[in-house]
Amino acid sequence: MSNPLLTIPHADARRRIHIRSVGDRASYSLGVTARPIMADSVAEAVDQALAGIGYEEAVIIYEGRAS
């Protein structure tokens, strides 16, 4: 039986956005090793990250968990 994730087009090609809470603020990065960028809230971090990748489809990883 084949892996169903491999049959979904672009399943592995989606960008990863990493969001972390930092006190009462949040940070985001566009990769595990990328430099984090600060935002005032988690919602603002998501908005800024999506704008940074041109609003293409992405996987959001919050505090280390994909959602």
C-alpha positions, 0 to 999 in steps of 0.5 A, spaced: 500 500 500 502 506 498 503 512 502 497 517 502 501 523 503 505 522 497 499 522 493 497 529 495 500 534 490 505 538 493 504 535 500 511 536 502 513 542 498 509 546 503 512 552 506 513 551 514 512 557 518 514 556 526 511 560 531 513 561 538 510 565 544 516 569 547 513 572 553 507 576 552 509 577 544 511 572 539 516 570 534 516 567 527 521 564 522 520 561 515 525 555 517 528 551 523 534 554 522 532 561 520 532 567 524 526 569 528 522 575 527 518 578 533 511 580 532 506 583 538 502 577 538 501 570 535 496 572 530 500 578 527 506 573 527 502 568 522 499 574 518 507 577 517 509 570 516 504 569 510 505 575 507 512 574 507 511 568 503 506 571 498 500 568 502 501 561 499 499 554 502 503 553 508 504 548 514 504 552 521 508 549 527 506 552 533 510 551 539 513 545 535 506 542 533 504 542 526 497 545 526 
